[in-house]
Amino acid sequence: KWLERGRPMYLWKYWRESRITFAVGMALVGLLLWAVLKIPVGSMVGDNHDSGNPAEVYLFVAAILMLPLAFFALKFGSFGVGRDLGAGSGSFLFSRPRSRAFFVWSDWGYGMAQLLLLIIAANLVLALAVYRAASDSGPIILSGTPVSFLSIFCLHCAAGLLLAGLFFGLTYFASVLARGHGVLLAIGVVLVYLIAKAVVKYKWPSITLPDLTMTEFSMTPEGPPGFAHNLGLEIGLRAAVALAFPFAAQILLQQRDVD
């Protein structure tokens, strides 16, 4: 009966599968907040960043989010349709009066919403840490233009969401392809890409494959800080790649006979 009652009940099913992972993520954010409130932030940031502009300090500190964010995106991508296929309940799921696109985009939308909450919460804690450590609260000059700390915060949240979307979509598609074993397949794909990137850089130094994380800002000693070149184009391309995986999962499900 739950599936015949529409999207809310199916989202409840996804929530039951993912709630422990989401709770662990929020607990880690809470632990980070406790550390920010109890530990002198200047000692964590470092001597070179404990009294600078908060936007610059934030760019330095927020890099620590990327690895755990990738892990949680991999985990969330393993829930939903891919898990049902691996558990052998896919035939029951797809016999319900719903299109296969319904399941794909319900999983994707709800999973990404949970990841967005984790990203915003973690970035808010890091922003609090930076404001407690930095002495200058004025805007930072990027590409010759004053930019507020709020703009820096929002852009870094967007970069985190694009990274989460890439890992989530890759794992989701891999789970559909490998019937529930998407995490291992996705990790294998990422490792192969990183190895290929290193080999290409060594063999052909003039060729640079894109990084998995987006470069939002240019912070080089040779020049003043600024926005990365072709930032809008990079955001658009990364969003397109992230969305390509759920579309591919939908096409694969529509063409597959599920036993």
C-alpha positions as CSV (number, residue, x, y, z in Angstrom):
1,K,0.0,0.0,0.0
2,W,2.8,2.4,0.7
3,L,3.9,2.7,-2.9
4,E,0.4,3.3,-4.2
5,R,0.1,6.3,-1.9
6,G,2.7,8.2,-3.9
7,R,6.0,10.0,-3.5
8,P,5.7,10.8,0.3
9,M,5.6,7.2,1.2
10,Y,8.4,6.2,-1.1
11,L,10.5,9.0,0.3
12,W,9.8,7.6,3.8
13,K,11.2,4.3,2.5
14,Y,14.4,6.1,1.4
15,W,14.6,7.9,4.7
16,R,14.4,4.6,6.6
17,E,17.3,3.3,4.6
18,S,19.5,6.4,4.9
19,R,18.5,7.8,8.3
20,I,21.4,6.2,10.2
21,T,24.0,7.6,7.7
22,F,22.3,11.1,7.9
23,A,22.3,10.9,11.7
24,V,26.0,10.0,11.8
25,G,26.8,12.9,9.5
26,M,24.9,15.4,11.7
27,A,26.5,13.9,14.8
28,L,29.9,14.5,13.3
29,V,28.9,18.1,12.5
30,G,27.8,18.4,16.1
31,L,31.2,17.1,17.3
32,L,32.9,19.6,15.0
33,L,30.8,22.4,16.6
34,W,31.8,21.2,20.1
35,A,35.4,21.3,19.0
36,V,35.1,24.8,17.6
37,L,33.5,26.0,20.9
38,K,36.0,24.3,23.2
39,I,39.3,24.3,21.4
40,P,41.2,27.5,20.5
41,V,40.6,27.9,16.8
42,G,43.8,29.7,16.2
43,S,45.8,26.6,17.1
44,M,43.8,24.5,14.6
45,V,44.1,27.0,11.7
46,G,47.8,27.6,12.1
47,D,50.1,30.6,12.5
48,N,49.8,31.7,8.9
49,H,46.0,32.0,9.1
50,D,45.0,32.8,12.6
51,S,44.7,36.6,12.1
52,G,44.0,37.0,8.4
53,N,40.8,37.9,6.5
54,P,38.1,35.4,7.5
55,A,37.3,34.7,3.9
56,E,40.9,33.6,3.2
57,V,41.0,31.6,6.4
58,Y,37.7,29.9,5.5
59,L,39.1,28.8,2.1
60,F,42.0,27.2,3.9
61,V,39.9,25.4,6.5
62,A,37.0,24.3,4.3
63,A,39.2,22.0,2.3
64,I,39.0,19.4,5.1
65,L,35.3,18.9,4.2
66,M,35.9,17.3,0.8
67,L,37.0,13.8,1.9
68,P,34.2,13.1,4.4
69,L,31.7,14.7,2.0
70,A,32.8,12.3,-0.7
71,F,32.4,9.4,1.7
72,F,28.8,10.4,2.7
73,A,27.9,11.0,-1.0
74,L,29.1,7.4,-1.8
75,K,27.0,6.0,1.0
76,F,23.8,7.9,0.1
77,G,24.2,6.9,-3.6
78,S,24.0,3.2,-2.5
79,F,20.4,3.5,-1.2
80,G,17.2,3.4,-3.1
81,V,16.7,1.4,-6.3
82,G,20.2,0.0,-6.4
83,R,19.8,-1.5,-2.9
84,D,16.4,-3.1,-3.9
85,L,18.0,-4.6,-7.0
86,G,20.8,-6.1,-4.9
87,A,18.3,-7.4,-2.3
88,G,16.2,-9.1,-5.0
89,S,13.1,-6.9,-4.4
90,G,13.4,-5.0,-7.7
91,S,10.7,-7.0,-9.4
92,F,8.2,-6.1,-6.7
93,L,9.2,-2.5,-6.7
94,F,8.8,-2.1,-10.5
95,S,5.5,-3.9,-10.5
96,R,3.9,-1.0,-8.7
97,P,2.0,1.7,-10.8
98,R,4.9,4.1,-11.0
99,S,7.4,4.8,-13.7
100,R,11.0,3.9,-13.2
101,A,12.0,7.5,-13.6
102,F,9.8,8.2,-10.5
103,F,12.1,6.0,-8.4
104,V,15.3,7.4,-9.8
105,W,14.5,11.0,-9.3
106,S,12.8,10.5,-5.9
107,D,16.0,8.8,-4.7
108,W,18.2,11.4,-6.3
109,G,16.2,14.4,-5.0
110,Y,15.9,13.2,-1.4
111,G,19.4,12.0,-1.2
112,M,20.8,15.2,-2.5
113,A,18.6,17.2,-0.1
114,Q,20.1,15.4,2.8
115,L,23.6,15.9,1.5
116,L,22.8,19.6,1.1
117,L,21.7,19.9,4.7
118,L,25.0,18.3,5.8
119,I,27.0,20.6,3.6
120,I,25.4,23.7,4.9
121,A,25.6,22.6,8.5
122,A,29.3,21.8,8.2
123,N,30.1,25.0,6.4
124,L,28.2,27.0,9.0
125,V,30.4,25.4,11.8
126,L,33.5,26.2,9.8
127,A,32.4,29.7,9.2
128,L,31.9,30.1,13.0
129,A,35.4,28.7,13.6
130,V,36.9,31.2,11.2
131,Y,35.1,34.2,12.7
132,R,36.4,33.2,16.1
133,A,39.9,33.0,14.8
134,A,40.2,35.9,12.4
135,S,40.6,39.5,13.4
136,D,39.5,41.2,10.1
137,S,35.8,40.8,9.2
138,G,35.9,43.0,6.1
139,P,35.3,41.8,2.6
140,I,38.0,40.1,0.6
141,I,39.1,41.5,-2.8
142,L,38.7,38.8,-5.6
143,S,39.5,39.7,-9.2
144,G,39.5,43.4,-8.2
145,T,36.0,43.3,-6.7
146,P,35.1,43.3,-3.0
147,V,33.3,40.0,-2.2
148,S,31.4,39.4,1.0
149,F,32.1,36.4,3.2
150,L,28.5,35.3,2.6
151,S,29.2,35.0,-1.1
152,I,32.4,33.0,-0.4
153,F,30.3,30.7,1.9
154,C,27.6,30.2,-0.7
155,L,30.0,29.5,-3.5
156,H,31.9,26.9,-1.4
157,C,28.6,25.2,-0.5
158,A,27.9,25.0,-4.2
159,A,31.3,23.5,-4.9
160,G,30.6,20.9,-2.1
161,L,27.2,20.1,-3.6
162,L,28.7,19.6,-7.0
163,L,31.3,17.2,-5.6
164,A,28.5,15.4,-3.6
165,G,26.4,15.2,-6.8
166,L,29.3,13.6,-8.7
167,F,29.9,10.9,-6.1
168,F,26.3,10.4,-5.4
169,G,25.3,10.0,-9.1
170,L,28.3,7.8,-9.9
171,T,27.5,5.4,-7.0
172,Y,23.8,5.4,-7.8
173,F,24.4,4.5,-11.4
174,A,27.0,1.9,-10.4
175,S,24.4,0.4,-7.9
176,V,21.9,0.0,-10.7
177,L,24.5,-1.4,-13.0
178,A,26.0,-3.8,-10.5
179,R,22.8,-4.6,-8.6
180,G,23.6,-3.2,-5.2
181,H,27.4,-3.2,-5.3
182,G,27.7,0.4,-6.4
183,V,30.0,1.6,-3.7
184,L,32.9,-0.7,-4.5
185,L,32.4,-0.1,-8.3
186,A,32.3,3.6,-7.8
187,I,35.4,3.6,-5.6
188,G,37.2,1.6,-8.3
189,V,36.2,4.1,-10.9
190,V,37.5,7.0,-8.8
191,L,40.8,5.2,-8.1
192,V,41.3,4.4,-11.8
193,Y,40.6,8.0,-12.7
194,L,43.1,9.3,-10.1
195,I,45.8,6.9,-11.3
196,A,45.1,7.9,-14.9
197,K,45.3,11.6,-14.0
198,A,48.7,11.0,-12.3
199,V,50.0,9.0,-15.3
200,V,48.8,11.6,-17.8
201,K,50.4,14.4,-15.8
202,Y,53.7,12.4,-15.7
203,K,53.7,11.3,-19.3
204,W,52.2,14.4,-20.9
205,P,52.8,17.4,-18.6
206,S,50.9,19.7,-21.0
207,I,47.7,17.8,-20.5
208,T,45.8,18.2,-17.3
209,L,42.7,16.2,-16.5
210,P,40.1,17.9,-14.3
211,D,40.3,17.6,-10.6
212,L,37.4,15.8,-8.8
213,T,36.9,18.9,-6.6
214,M,36.1,22.3,-8.1
215,T,38.6,25.1,-8.0
216,E,36.5,28.1,-7.0
217,F,39.3,30.6,-6.3
218,S,42.8,31.3,-7.5
219,M,45.1,31.8,-4.4
220,T,48.6,31.8,-5.7
221,P,51.7,33.6,-4.3
222,E,52.4,35.1,-7.7
223,G,49.3,37.3,-7.8
224,P,46.4,38.6,-5.8
225,P,43.5,36.2,-5.0
226,G,40.7,36.0,-7.5
227,F,38.0,33.9,-9.0
228,A,39.2,30.8,-10.9
229,H,39.2,31.2,-14.7
230,N,36.0,30.1,-16.5
231,L,34.3,29.6,-13.1
232,G,30.8,29.7,-14.6
233,L,31.7,27.2,-17.4
234,E,33.2,24.9,-14.8
235,I,30.1,25.0,-12.6
236,G,27.9,24.3,-15.7
237,L,30.0,21.4,-16.9
238,R,30.3,19.8,-13.4
239,A,26.6,20.1,-12.9
240,A,26.0,18.4,-16.3
241,V,28.3,15.5,-15.5
242,A,26.7,15.0,-12.1
243,L,23.2,15.0,-13.6
244,A,24.3,12.6,-16.4
245,F,24.6,9.7,-14.0
246,P,20.9,9.6,-12.8
247,F,19.8,10.1,-16.4
248,A,22.0,7.1,-17.3
249,A,20.5,5.1,-14.4
250,Q,17.0,5.9,-15.6
251,I,17.8,4.8,-19.2
252,L,19.4,1.6,-17.9
253,L,16.4,0.8,-15.7
254,Q,14.0,1.4,-18.5
255,Q,15.8,-1.0,-20.8
256,R,16.4,-3.7,-18.1
257,D,14.1,-6.7,-17.3
258,V,14.2,-7.1,-13.5
259,D,13.7,-10.6,-12.3
